[in-house]
Amino acid sequence: MTSTRAPYPTKVRSPRGAVATEVDWSDGKTTRHPHRILRGLCPCAKCQGHDHGIRWVEAVETASNLMLELNHIEQMGNYAVGLTWADGHSGGIYTFEYLRELGRLEAWPLEHLRAYRPRQ
């Protein structure tokens, strides 16, 4: 029996002061994640509440550089990464599947990001 494991990150790069994080995946693909998108679609309960799916966080549209700078990236088991931002915000757990999906949004205009809903 053959197991087909979904792609997973092999390397994550986000130098201090960067405006985007790059992820190399086990299938050879590299995705680029602007911090405005990662923060704007933060999956944590503080950003999203408990009563609906993930939606764009409009406060990110006028965010300071501090809100958009990553301080720490931590692997969460074998399924996700946790991000801590320079302003202290944390709690968003980005599954590898969700992170990979966000990688396709890099060039999306703001009006499309506002309407975006992740696949369920």
N, C-alpha and C positions, 0 to 999 in steps of 0.2 A: 504494500500500500504506500502511495506517495503522498507526502504532505506538501501542500502549496502554501507556504507562509507569505503573508502580505509583505510588501516592501517595508523596511525599517531603516531609520537613520544610521549611517556608519560614521558620519562626521558632521558636527554642527559648528559653524563659524559666525561669531558675532563680536568683533573687536570692540573695545570700549569706544564709545562715541559714534558707533555705526548707526545708520538709519535703516538697515535691513540685516536679516540673518539669512545665511545660506546653509542649506542642508543637502548633504550627499546621501543618496539612498542605496540600499543593497542591490537594487536592480540597475544601477549605473546612472540614474537620473539625478540631476541637481536642481533644487528649487530655491527660489529667492523669495523671502518673506519680508516685505516692508513692515517696519514696526507699527506704523499707523494702522495697517490691516490686522496684525496680530492683536494689538490693543483694542482696536475697534470691534473685533469679533471675539473678545475675551469670553471664554465659556464659564467663568466663575459665577457663583450665585449672587455676589455683590453687584456685578455688572448686569446680569441677566434676570435676577429674581428667580422665582420658583414656578411661575404660572404659565410660561410659554417657552418655545424653543429659542435658539440663539438669534439675536437681532443686533444690528449695527448700533454701537454706543456713540451717539451723536457728540458727546463731550470731547471725543477724540479729534473732532474736526478743528477745534481751537486749542488743542493740547500743547502744553509747553514741551520743550526739549527734554526736560526731566521726566515727564510722563512717558516719553517715547524711547527712553534709553534703557536697555536691558542691563541689569546688574548681575543676574545669575540665571543659569539654565541648569536644571537638574533632571536627570533621568528618573522616571517614576516606574519602577519595575521594568517589565519588558513590553510595555504598551503605550507609554506616554512620556512627555516632558512637562515639567513645571517651570513657569517663567516668573521671575521676580524683577520688577521694574525699579528704576532708580528712585522713584518717589515712594517706594515701600509697598506698592500694590503687588499682591501675589494671590495665589489661590486658584488661578486658572490652570487646569490640567488639560493639555492639548494632546489627545490621543494621536498616535502616529497616523492613523487614517484621516483624522481631522486636519492635522498639520499638512499632510500631503494634499488634501483637498484645497486648503488655503493657498498652497503654492501656485495654483492656476489663476488666482485672482490678482496677481501683481499689477497687471496693466488695466484693470477695470476702473472705469470712471466712478466718481463718488456716488452718482445717482444709482448706479448698479450695485455698489456696495451697500447702500442704504436698503435696497430691496432684496438683497441676498438672503437666502435661507439654506443652511447646510442640508445635505442629503440625510435622510433619516435612516 
